[in-house]
Amino acid sequence: MAGLVVTETDLLIDVLRARDPSAAVVRTLLTEHRLRVTAVTAFELRVGTDFLARRDDIMRLCRSRIIAVDVASALRGR
């Protein structure tokens, strides 16, 4: 899994709303299939107020990019 980048909810929300200058970096990571989100981030995006307005983008973003997080994996680090 070397080279993968796990991002957090706030960054993705800003990118989806086109408010973040990192959008180009996120698009590159998506194109290179290196961007990942945790199950927690997917959940937060799903229950967020923007879900209905951005459903397709959120579903596309999360599809096949989810990393399950349990205590062992959270504490393991790399």
PyMOL Python script that loads the backbone (N, CA, C, O; Angstrom):
from pymol import cmd

cmd.read_pdbstr("""\
ATOM      1  N   MET A   1       0.812  -1.194   0.000  1.00  0.00           N
ATOM      2  CA  MET A   1       0.000   0.000   0.000  1.00  0.00           C
ATOM      3  C   MET A   1       0.856   1.260   0.000  1.00  0.00           C
ATOM      4  O   MET A   1       0.348   2.359   0.220  1.00  0.00           O
ATOM      5  N   ALA A   2       2.107   1.108  -0.237  1.00  0.00           N
ATOM      6  CA  ALA A   2       2.999   2.277  -0.260  1.00  0.00           C
ATOM      7  C   ALA A   2       2.543   3.242  -1.342  1.00  0.00           C
ATOM      8  O   ALA A   2       2.119   2.840  -2.426  1.00  0.00           O
ATOM      9  N   GLY A   3       2.641   4.514  -1.020  1.00  0.00           N
ATOM     10  CA  GLY A   3       2.263   5.534  -1.974  1.00  0.00           C
ATOM     11  C   GLY A   3       0.810   5.951  -1.900  1.00  0.00           C
ATOM     12  O   GLY A   3       0.393   6.878  -2.595  1.00  0.00           O
ATOM     13  N   LEU A   4       0.036   5.280  -1.070  1.00  0.00           N
ATOM     14  CA  LEU A   4      -1.361   5.675  -0.912  1.00  0.00           C
ATOM     15  C   LEU A   4      -1.460   6.848   0.055  1.00  0.00           C
ATOM     16  O   LEU A   4      -0.653   6.988   0.973  1.00  0.00           O
ATOM     17  N   VAL A   5      -2.460   7.678  -0.172  1.00  0.00           N
ATOM     18  CA  VAL A   5      -2.684   8.834   0.682  1.00  0.00           C
ATOM     19  C   VAL A   5      -4.100   8.742   1.244  1.00  0.00           C
ATOM     20  O   VAL A   5      -5.073   8.652   0.496  1.00  0.00           O
ATOM     21  N   VAL A   6      -4.197   8.766   2.572  1.00  0.00           N
ATOM     22  CA  VAL A   6      -5.501   8.749   3.233  1.00  0.00           C
ATOM     23  C   VAL A   6      -5.839  10.190   3.603  1.00  0.00           C
ATOM     24  O   VAL A   6      -5.059  10.868   4.272  1.00  0.00           O
ATOM     25  N   THR A   7      -6.991  10.641   3.168  1.00  0.00           N
ATOM     26  CA  THR A   7      -7.394  12.014   3.444  1.00  0.00           C
ATOM     27  C   THR A   7      -8.557  12.041   4.430  1.00  0.00           C
ATOM     28  O   THR A   7      -9.216  11.030   4.673  1.00  0.00           O
ATOM     29  N   GLU A   8      -8.785  13.206   4.979  1.00  0.00           N
ATOM     30  CA  GLU A   8      -9.822  13.325   5.993  1.00  0.00           C
ATOM     31  C   GLU A   8     -11.026  14.096   5.455  1.00  0.00           C
ATOM     32  O   GLU A   8     -10.974  14.699   4.383  1.00  0.00           O
ATOM     33  N   THR A   9     -12.084  14.062   6.211  1.00  0.00           N
ATOM     34  CA  THR A   9     -13.375  14.564   5.770  1.00  0.00           C
ATOM     35  C   THR A   9     -13.364  16.047   5.414  1.00  0.00           C
ATOM     36  O   THR A   9     -13.862  16.421   4.352  1.00  0.00           O
ATOM     37  N   ASP A  10     -12.814  16.893   6.265  1.00  0.00           N
ATOM     38  CA  ASP A  10     -12.870  18.335   6.013  1.00  0.00           C
ATOM     39  C   ASP A  10     -12.215  18.720   4.693  1.00  0.00           C
ATOM     40  O   ASP A  10     -12.732  19.571   3.969  1.00  0.00           O
ATOM     41  N   LEU A  11     -11.092  18.106   4.377  1.00  0.00           N
ATOM     42  CA  LEU A  11     -10.425  18.403   3.111  1.00  0.00           C
ATOM     43  C   LEU A  11     -11.316  18.017   1.943  1.00  0.00           C
ATOM     44  O   LEU A  11     -11.457  18.783   0.990  1.00  0.00           O
ATOM     45  N   LEU A  12     -11.917  16.838   2.008  1.00  0.00           N
ATOM     46  CA  LEU A  12     -12.764  16.386   0.908  1.00  0.00           C
ATOM     47  C   LEU A  12     -13.997  17.269   0.754  1.00  0.00           C
ATOM     48  O   LEU A  12     -14.414  17.552  -0.369  1.00  0.00           O
ATOM     49  N   ILE A  13     -14.578  17.701   1.849  1.00  0.00           N
ATOM     50  CA  ILE A  13     -15.733  18.602   1.771  1.00  0.00           C
ATOM     51  C   ILE A  13     -15.328  19.890   1.073  1.00  0.00           C
ATOM     52  O   ILE A  13     -16.045  20.371   0.197  1.00  0.00           O
ATOM     53  N   ASP A  14     -14.196  20.449   1.448  1.00  0.00           N
ATOM     54  CA  ASP A  14     -13.731  21.685   0.809  1.00  0.00           C
ATOM     55  C   ASP A  14     -13.450  21.479  -0.670  1.00  0.00           C
ATOM     56  O   ASP A  14     -13.744  22.353  -1.486  1.00  0.00           O
ATOM     57  N   VAL A  15     -12.887  20.338  -1.020  1.00  0.00           N
ATOM     58  CA  VAL A  15     -12.623  20.039  -2.431  1.00  0.00           C
ATOM     59  C   VAL A  15     -13.946  19.893  -3.183  1.00  0.00           C
ATOM     60  O   VAL A  15     -14.098  20.439  -4.276  1.00  0.00           O
ATOM     61  N   LEU A  16     -14.899  19.165  -2.611  1.00  0.00           N
ATOM     62  CA  LEU A  16     -16.201  18.995  -3.256  1.00  0.00           C
ATOM     63  C   LEU A  16     -16.919  20.328  -3.433  1.00  0.00           C
ATOM     64  O   LEU A  16     -17.653  20.516  -4.403  1.00  0.00           O
ATOM     65  N   ARG A  17     -16.714  21.240  -2.514  1.00  0.00           N
ATOM     66  CA  ARG A  17     -17.339  22.562  -2.594  1.00  0.00           C
ATOM     67  C   ARG A  17     -16.481  23.539  -3.395  1.00  0.00           C
ATOM     68  O   ARG A  17     -16.831  24.713  -3.516  1.00  0.00           O
ATOM     69  N   ALA A  18     -15.373  23.070  -3.938  1.00  0.00           N
ATOM     70  CA  ALA A  18     -14.448  23.889  -4.735  1.00  0.00           C
ATOM     71  C   ALA A  18     -13.911  25.066  -3.933  1.00  0.00           C
ATOM     72  O   ALA A  18     -13.756  26.165  -4.465  1.00  0.00           O
ATOM     73  N   ARG A  19     -13.630  24.839  -2.662  1.00  0.00           N
ATOM     74  CA  ARG A  19     -13.099  25.895  -1.796  1.00  0.00           C
ATOM     75  C   ARG A  19     -11.655  25.656  -1.390  1.00  0.00           C
ATOM     76  O   ARG A  19     -11.100  26.444  -0.624  1.00  0.00           O
ATOM     77  N   ASP A  20     -11.047  24.623  -1.866  1.00  0.00           N
ATOM     78  CA  ASP A  20      -9.724  24.290  -1.372  1.00  0.00           C
ATOM     79  C   ASP A  20      -8.701  24.321  -2.493  1.00  0.00           C
ATOM     80  O   ASP A  20      -8.917  23.718  -3.545  1.00  0.00           O
ATOM     81  N   PRO A  21      -7.589  25.015  -2.283  1.00  0.00           N
ATOM     82  CA  PRO A  21      -6.548  25.051  -3.313  1.00  0.00           C
ATOM     83  C   PRO A  21      -5.888  23.691  -3.532  1.00  0.00           C
ATOM     84  O   PRO A  21      -5.164  23.514  -4.512  1.00  0.00           O
ATOM     85  N   SER A  22      -6.119  22.741  -2.650  1.00  0.00           N
ATOM     86  CA  SER A  22      -5.547  21.400  -2.803  1.00  0.00           C
ATOM     87  C   SER A  22      -6.325  20.540  -3.786  1.00  0.00           C
ATOM     88  O   SER A  22      -5.979  19.378  -3.997  1.00  0.00           O
ATOM     89  N   ALA A  23      -7.365  21.088  -4.386  1.00  0.00           N
ATOM     90  CA  ALA A  23      -8.200  20.295  -5.288  1.00  0.00           C
ATOM     91  C   ALA A  23      -7.381  19.656  -6.407  1.00  0.00           C
ATOM     92  O   ALA A  23      -7.653  18.520  -6.795  1.00  0.00           O
ATOM     93  N   ALA A  24      -6.397  20.358  -6.922  1.00  0.00           N
ATOM     94  CA  ALA A  24      -5.565  19.802  -7.996  1.00  0.00           C
ATOM     95  C   ALA A  24      -4.780  18.595  -7.504  1.00  0.00           C
ATOM     96  O   ALA A  24      -4.622  17.614  -8.231  1.00  0.00           O
ATOM     97  N   VAL A  25      -4.292  18.664  -6.279  1.00  0.00           N
ATOM     98  CA  VAL A  25      -3.553  17.528  -5.705  1.00  0.00           C
ATOM     99  C   VAL A  25      -4.491  16.345  -5.522  1.00  0.00           C
ATOM    100  O   VAL A  25      -4.131  15.209  -5.834  1.00  0.00           O
ATOM    101  N   VAL A  26      -5.683  16.605  -5.022  1.00  0.00           N
ATOM    102  CA  VAL A  26      -6.663  15.531  -4.820  1.00  0.00           C
ATOM    103  C   VAL A  26      -7.023  14.898  -6.158  1.00  0.00           C
ATOM    104  O   VAL A  26      -7.102  13.674  -6.255  1.00  0.00           O
ATOM    105  N   ARG A  27      -7.242  15.708  -7.187  1.00  0.00           N
ATOM    106  CA  ARG A  27      -7.551  15.162  -8.516  1.00  0.00           C
ATOM    107  C   ARG A  27      -6.408  14.289  -9.028  1.00  0.00           C
ATOM    108  O   ARG A  27      -6.654  13.234  -9.612  1.00  0.00           O
ATOM    109  N   THR A  28      -5.168  14.713  -8.817  1.00  0.00           N
ATOM    110  CA  THR A  28      -4.012  13.903  -9.233  1.00  0.00           C
ATOM    111  C   THR A  28      -4.003  12.573  -8.503  1.00  0.00           C
ATOM    112  O   THR A  28      -3.800  11.526  -9.119  1.00  0.00           O
ATOM    113  N   LEU A  29      -4.222  12.605  -7.192  1.00  0.00           N
ATOM    114  CA  LEU A  29      -4.251  11.359  -6.410  1.00  0.00           C
ATOM    115  C   LEU A  29      -5.363  10.438  -6.886  1.00  0.00           C
ATOM    116  O   LEU A  29      -5.184   9.221  -6.929  1.00  0.00           O
ATOM    117  N   LEU A  30      -6.509  11.007  -7.244  1.00  0.00           N
ATOM    118  CA  LEU A  30      -7.611  10.196  -7.775  1.00  0.00           C
ATOM    119  C   LEU A  30      -7.229   9.557  -9.104  1.00  0.00           C
ATOM    120  O   LEU A  30      -7.456   8.368  -9.328  1.00  0.00           O
ATOM    121  N   THR A  31      -6.645  10.371  -9.981  1.00  0.00           N
ATOM    122  CA  THR A  31      -6.235   9.871 -11.296  1.00  0.00           C
ATOM    123  C   THR A  31      -5.212   8.749 -11.169  1.00  0.00           C
ATOM    124  O   THR A  31      -5.240   7.782 -11.930  1.00  0.00           O
ATOM    125  N   GLU A  32      -4.316   8.886 -10.209  1.00  0.00           N
ATOM    126  CA  GLU A  32      -3.274   7.874  -9.988  1.00  0.00           C
ATOM    127  C   GLU A  32      -3.748   6.721  -9.111  1.00  0.00           C
ATOM    128  O   GLU A  32      -2.970   5.820  -8.799  1.00  0.00           O
ATOM    129  N   HIS A  33      -5.016   6.741  -8.713  1.00  0.00           N
ATOM    130  CA  HIS A  33      -5.603   5.690  -7.858  1.00  0.00           C
ATOM    131  C   HIS A  33      -4.864   5.553  -6.536  1.00  0.00           C
ATOM    132  O   HIS A  33      -4.711   4.448  -6.016  1.00  0.00           O
ATOM    133  N   ARG A  34      -4.406   6.671  -5.995  1.00  0.00           N
ATOM    134  CA  ARG A  34      -3.654   6.651  -4.738  1.00  0.00           C
ATOM    135  C   ARG A  34      -4.439   7.192  -3.556  1.00  0.00           C
ATOM    136  O   ARG A  34      -4.017   7.015  -2.413  1.00  0.00           O
ATOM    137  N   LEU A  35      -5.580   7.853  -3.799  1.00  0.00           N
ATOM    138  CA  LEU A  35      -6.357   8.450  -2.722  1.00  0.00           C
ATOM    139  C   LEU A  35      -7.221   7.401  -2.034  1.00  0.00           C
ATOM    140  O   LEU A  35      -7.870   6.589  -2.694  1.00  0.00           O
ATOM    141  N   ARG A  36      -7.225   7.424  -0.719  1.00  0.00           N
ATOM    142  CA  ARG A  36      -8.072   6.535   0.075  1.00  0.00           C
ATOM    143  C   ARG A  36      -8.770   7.336   1.154  1.00  0.00           C
ATOM    144  O   ARG A  36      -8.273   8.369   1.601  1.00  0.00           O
ATOM    145  N   VAL A  37      -9.932   6.847   1.565  1.00  0.00           N
ATOM    146  CA  VAL A  37     -10.662   7.425   2.689  1.00  0.00           C
ATOM    147  C   VAL A  37     -10.976   6.310   3.660  1.00  0.00           C
ATOM    148  O   VAL A  37     -11.107   5.150   3.268  1.00  0.00           O
ATOM    149  N   THR A  38     -11.096   6.659   4.918  1.00  0.00           N
ATOM    150  CA  THR A  38     -11.469   5.644   5.905  1.00  0.00           C
ATOM    151  C   THR A  38     -12.985   5.455   5.871  1.00  0.00           C
ATOM    152  O   THR A  38     -13.722   6.266   5.312  1.00  0.00           O
ATOM    153  N   ALA A  39     -13.415   4.375   6.478  1.00  0.00           N
ATOM    154  CA  ALA A  39     -14.848   4.126   6.600  1.00  0.00           C
ATOM    155  C   ALA A  39     -15.511   5.254   7.379  1.00  0.00           C
ATOM    156  O   ALA A  39     -16.662   5.601   7.112  1.00  0.00           O
ATOM    157  N   VAL A  40     -14.800   5.823   8.332  1.00  0.00           N
ATOM    158  CA  VAL A  40     -15.338   6.942   9.117  1.00  0.00           C
ATOM    159  C   VAL A  40     -15.592   8.144   8.217  1.00  0.00           C
ATOM    160  O   VAL A  40     -16.646   8.772   8.316  1.00  0.00           O
ATOM    161  N   THR A  41     -14.652   8.474   7.344  1.00  0.00           N
ATOM    162  CA  THR A  41     -14.837   9.594   6.423  1.00  0.00           C
ATOM    163  C   THR A  41     -16.008   9.334   5.484  1.00  0.00           C
ATOM    164  O   THR A  41     -16.810  10.234   5.235  1.00  0.00           O
ATOM    165  N   ALA A  42     -16.120   8.119   4.960  1.00  0.00           N
ATOM    166  CA  ALA A  42     -17.248   7.784   4.082  1.00  0.00           C
ATOM    167  C   ALA A  42     -18.571   7.984   4.821  1.00  0.00           C
ATOM    168  O   ALA A  42     -19.526   8.517   4.257  1.00  0.00           O
ATOM    169  N   PHE A  43     -18.623   7.561   6.070  1.00  0.00           N
ATOM    170  CA  PHE A  43     -19.826   7.742   6.879  1.00  0.00           C
ATOM    171  C   PHE A  43     -20.130   9.219   7.075  1.00  0.00           C
ATOM    172  O   PHE A  43     -21.278   9.640   6.929  1.00  0.00           O
ATOM    173  N   GLU A  44     -19.110  10.012   7.406  1.00  0.00           N
ATOM    174  CA  GLU A  44     -19.318  11.441   7.630  1.00  0.00           C
ATOM    175  C   GLU A  44     -19.805  12.140   6.357  1.00  0.00           C
ATOM    176  O   GLU A  44     -20.666  13.017   6.421  1.00  0.00           O
ATOM    177  N   LEU A  45     -19.260  11.756   5.212  1.00  0.00           N
ATOM    178  CA  LEU A  45     -19.721  12.330   3.952  1.00  0.00           C
ATOM    179  C   LEU A  45     -21.174  11.935   3.678  1.00  0.00           C
ATOM    180  O   LEU A  45     -21.959  12.737   3.172  1.00  0.00           O
ATOM    181  N   ARG A  46     -21.517  10.703   4.013  1.00  0.00           N
ATOM    182  CA  ARG A  46     -22.883  10.213   3.767  1.00  0.00           C
ATOM    183  C   ARG A  46     -23.917  10.917   4.636  1.00  0.00           C
ATOM    184  O   ARG A  46     -25.007  11.225   4.154  1.00  0.00           O
ATOM    185  N   VAL A  47     -23.609  11.176   5.889  1.00  0.00           N
ATOM    186  CA  VAL A  47     -24.601  11.790   6.783  1.00  0.00           C
ATOM    187  C   VAL A  47     -24.523  13.314   6.771  1.00  0.00           C
ATOM    188  O   VAL A  47     -25.325  13.979   7.427  1.00  0.00           O
ATOM    189  N   GLY A  48     -23.579  13.864   6.041  1.00  0.00           N
ATOM    190  CA  GLY A  48     -23.430  15.318   5.987  1.00  0.00           C
ATOM    191  C   GLY A  48     -24.561  15.989   5.228  1.00  0.00           C
ATOM    192  O   GLY A  48     -25.266  15.353   4.445  1.00  0.00           O
ATOM    193  N   THR A  49     -24.721  17.258   5.466  1.00  0.00           N
ATOM    194  CA  THR A  49     -25.814  18.017   4.861  1.00  0.00           C
ATOM    195  C   THR A  49     -25.678  18.156   3.347  1.00  0.00           C
ATOM    196  O   THR A  49     -26.670  18.412   2.664  1.00  0.00           O
ATOM    197  N   ASP A  50     -24.482  17.994   2.815  1.00  0.00           N
ATOM    198  CA  ASP A  50     -24.267  18.134   1.371  1.00  0.00           C
ATOM    199  C   ASP A  50     -24.535  16.854   0.590  1.00  0.00           C
ATOM    200  O   ASP A  50     -24.447  16.862  -0.637  1.00  0.00           O
ATOM    201  N   PHE A  51     -24.857  15.765   1.260  1.00  0.00           N
ATOM    202  CA  PHE A  51     -24.913  14.482   0.564  1.00  0.00           C
ATOM    203  C   PHE A  51     -25.869  14.505  -0.625  1.00  0.00           C
ATOM    204  O   PHE A  51     -25.485  14.110  -1.725  1.00  0.00           O
ATOM    205  N   LEU A  52     -27.094  14.956  -0.429  1.00  0.00           N
ATOM    206  CA  LEU A  52     -28.057  14.908  -1.527  1.00  0.00           C
ATOM    207  C   LEU A  52     -27.613  15.760  -2.706  1.00  0.00           C
ATOM    208  O   LEU A  52     -27.785  15.365  -3.859  1.00  0.00           O
ATOM    209  N   ALA A  53     -27.052  16.908  -2.428  1.00  0.00           N
ATOM    210  CA  ALA A  53     -26.607  17.794  -3.509  1.00  0.00           C
ATOM    211  C   ALA A  53     -25.374  17.254  -4.230  1.00  0.00           C
ATOM    212  O   ALA A  53     -25.157  17.552  -5.405  1.00  0.00           O
ATOM    213  N   ARG A  54     -24.571  16.465  -3.528  1.00  0.00           N
ATOM    214  CA  ARG A  54     -23.308  15.977  -4.102  1.00  0.00           C
ATOM    215  C   ARG A  54     -23.219  14.445  -4.096  1.00  0.00           C
ATOM    216  O   ARG A  54     -22.127  13.878  -4.101  1.00  0.00           O
ATOM    217  N   ARG A  55     -24.359  13.800  -4.086  1.00  0.00           N
ATOM    218  CA  ARG A  55     -24.411  12.341  -3.961  1.00  0.00           C
ATOM    219  C   ARG A  55     -23.507  11.634  -4.964  1.00  0.00           C
ATOM    220  O   ARG A  55     -22.693  10.799  -4.568  1.00  0.00           O
ATOM    221  N   ASP A  56     -23.630  11.944  -6.241  1.00  0.00           N
ATOM    222  CA  ASP A  56     -22.853  11.244  -7.275  1.00  0.00           C
ATOM    223  C   ASP A  56     -21.355  11.427  -7.078  1.00  0.00           C
ATOM    224  O   ASP A  56     -20.588  10.472  -7.205  1.00  0.00           O
ATOM    225  N   ASP A  57     -20.938  12.648  -6.769  1.00  0.00           N
ATOM    226  CA  ASP A  57     -19.511  12.908  -6.544  1.00  0.00           C
ATOM    227  C   ASP A  57     -18.998  12.148  -5.328  1.00  0.00           C
ATOM    228  O   ASP A  57     -17.907  11.577  -5.360  1.00  0.00           O
ATOM    229  N   ILE A  58     -19.788  12.143  -4.255  1.00  0.00           N
ATOM    230  CA  ILE A  58     -19.377  11.446  -3.032  1.00  0.00           C
ATOM    231  C   ILE A  58     -19.314   9.944  -3.264  1.00  0.00           C
ATOM    232  O   ILE A  58     -18.364   9.292  -2.831  1.00  0.00           O
ATOM    233  N   MET A  59     -20.303   9.392  -3.933  1.00  0.00           N
ATOM    234  CA  MET A  59     -20.303   7.950  -4.198  1.00  0.00           C
ATOM    235  C   MET A  59     -19.128   7.567  -5.095  1.00  0.00           C
ATOM    236  O   MET A  59     -18.483   6.543  -4.869  1.00  0.00           O
ATOM    237  N   ARG A  60     -18.855   8.369  -6.090  1.00  0.00           N
ATOM    238  CA  ARG A  60     -17.721   8.102  -6.989  1.00  0.00           C
ATOM    239  C   ARG A  60     -16.396   8.181  -6.217  1.00  0.00           C
ATOM    240  O   ARG A  60     -15.493   7.372  -6.430  1.00  0.00           O
ATOM    241  N   LEU A  61     -16.295   9.159  -5.327  1.00  0.00           N
ATOM    242  CA  LEU A  61     -15.095   9.336  -4.523  1.00  0.00           C
ATOM    243  C   LEU A  61     -14.852   8.142  -3.607  1.00  0.00           C
ATOM    244  O   LEU A  61     -13.713   7.707  -3.440  1.00  0.00           O
ATOM    245  N   CYS A  62     -15.902   7.620  -3.025  1.00  0.00           N
ATOM    246  CA  CYS A  62     -15.759   6.544  -2.041  1.00  0.00           C
ATOM    247  C   CYS A  62     -15.672   5.160  -2.673  1.00  0.00           C
ATOM    248  O   CYS A  62     -15.129   4.237  -2.065  1.00  0.00           O
ATOM    249  N   ARG A  63     -16.187   5.007  -3.859  1.00  0.00           N
ATOM    250  CA  ARG A  63     -16.213   3.689  -4.499  1.00  0.00           C
ATOM    251  C   ARG A  63     -14.807   3.108  -4.601  1.00  0.00           C
ATOM    252  O   ARG A  63     -13.920   3.705  -5.211  1.00  0.00           O
ATOM    253  N   SER A  64     -14.617   1.967  -4.011  1.00  0.00           N
ATOM    254  CA  SER A  64     -13.364   1.191  -4.024  1.00  0.00           C
ATOM    255  C   SER A  64     -12.166   1.912  -3.413  1.00  0.00           C
ATOM    256  O   SER A  64     -11.021   1.540  -3.669  1.00  0.00           O
ATOM    257  N   ARG A  65     -12.424   2.938  -2.610  1.00  0.00           N
ATOM    258  CA  ARG A  65     -11.321   3.653  -1.976  1.00  0.00           C
ATOM    259  C   ARG A  65     -11.408   3.604  -0.456  1.00  0.00           C
ATOM    260  O   ARG A  65     -10.672   4.317   0.226  1.00  0.00           O
ATOM    261  N   ILE A  66     -12.286   2.782   0.077  1.00  0.00           N
ATOM    262  CA  ILE A  66     -12.528   2.750   1.515  1.00  0.00           C
ATOM    263  C   ILE A  66     -11.508   1.853   2.216  1.00  0.00           C
ATOM    264  O   ILE A  66     -11.242   0.729   1.791  1.00  0.00           O
ATOM    265  N   ILE A  67     -10.955   2.378   3.288  1.00  0.00           N
ATOM    266  CA  ILE A  67     -10.076   1.594   4.155  1.00  0.00           C
ATOM    267  C   ILE A  67     -10.816   1.377   5.468  1.00  0.00           C
ATOM    268  O   ILE A  67     -11.186   2.331   6.152  1.00  0.00           O
ATOM    269  N   ALA A  68     -11.022   0.124   5.807  1.00  0.00           N
ATOM    270  CA  ALA A  68     -11.664  -0.191   7.083  1.00  0.00           C
ATOM    271  C   ALA A  68     -10.676   0.122   8.201  1.00  0.00           C
ATOM    272  O   ALA A  68      -9.487  -0.179   8.092  1.00  0.00           O
ATOM    273  N   VAL A  69     -11.167   0.719   9.258  1.00  0.00           N
ATOM    274  CA  VAL A  69     -10.296   1.068  10.380  1.00  0.00           C
ATOM    275  C   VAL A  69     -10.816   0.391  11.638  1.00  0.00           C
ATOM    276  O   VAL A  69     -11.959   0.591  12.050  1.00  0.00           O
ATOM    277  N   ASP A  70      -9.955  -0.408  12.233  1.00  0.00           N
ATOM    278  CA  ASP A  70     -10.249  -0.972  13.538  1.00  0.00           C
ATOM    279  C   ASP A  70      -9.119  -0.542  14.469  1.00  0.00           C
ATOM    280  O   ASP A  70      -8.194   0.145  14.036  1.00  0.00           O
ATOM    281  N   VAL A  71      -9.179  -0.927  15.715  1.00  0.00           N
ATOM    282  CA  VAL A  71      -8.183  -0.489  16.669  1.00  0.00           C
ATOM    283  C   VAL A  71      -6.780  -0.917  16.251  1.00  0.00           C
ATOM    284  O   VAL A  71      -5.843  -0.123  16.327  1.00  0.00           O
ATOM    285  N   ALA A  72      -6.630  -2.145  15.817  1.00  0.00           N
ATOM    286  CA  ALA A  72      -5.307  -2.646  15.429  1.00  0.00           C
ATOM    287  C   ALA A  72      -4.712  -1.838  14.273  1.00  0.00           C
ATOM    288  O   ALA A  72      -3.543  -1.455  14.311  1.00  0.00           O
ATOM    289  N   SER A  73      -5.526  -1.585  13.250  1.00  0.00           N
ATOM    290  CA  SER A  73      -4.994  -0.839  12.099  1.00  0.00           C
ATOM    291  C   SER A  73      -4.762   0.624  12.441  1.00  0.00           C
ATOM    292  O   SER A  73      -3.837   1.242  11.913  1.00  0.00           O
ATOM    293  N   ALA A  74      -5.582   1.185  13.313  1.00  0.00           N
ATOM    294  CA  ALA A  74      -5.391   2.579  13.710  1.00  0.00           C
ATOM    295  C   ALA A  74      -4.098   2.768  14.495  1.00  0.00           C
ATOM    296  O   ALA A  74      -3.437   3.798  14.361  1.00  0.00           O
ATOM    297  N   LEU A  75      -3.740   1.803  15.295  1.00  0.00           N
ATOM    298  CA  LEU A  75      -2.536   1.914  16.116  1.00  0.00           C
ATOM    299  C   LEU A  75      -1.275   1.455  15.394  1.00  0.00           C
ATOM    300  O   LEU A  75      -0.161   1.773  15.813  1.00  0.00           O
ATOM    301  N   ARG A  76      -1.453   0.712  14.315  1.00  0.00           N
ATOM    302  CA  ARG A  76      -0.311   0.170  13.580  1.00  0.00           C
ATOM    303  C   ARG A  76       0.469   1.259  12.856  1.00  0.00           C
ATOM    304  O   ARG A  76       1.693   1.171  12.762  1.00  0.00           O
ATOM    305  N   GLY A  77      -0.199   2.270  12.347  1.00  0.00           N
ATOM    306  CA  GLY A  77       0.511   3.311  11.602  1.00  0.00           C
ATOM    307  C   GLY A  77       0.767   2.856  10.189  1.00  0.00           C
ATOM    308  O   GLY A  77      -0.168   2.530   9.458  1.00  0.00           O
ATOM    309  N   ARG A  78       2.000   2.831   9.806  1.00  0.00           N
ATOM    310  CA  ARG A  78       2.365   2.424   8.441  1.00  0.00           C
ATOM    311  C   ARG A  78       2.291   0.953   8.258  1.00  0.00           C
ATOM    312  O   ARG A  78       2.567   0.452   7.168  1.00  0.00           O
TER     313      ARG A  78
END
""", "prot")
cmd.dss("prot")
cmd.show_as("cartoon", "prot")
cmd.util.cbc("prot")
cmd.orient("prot")
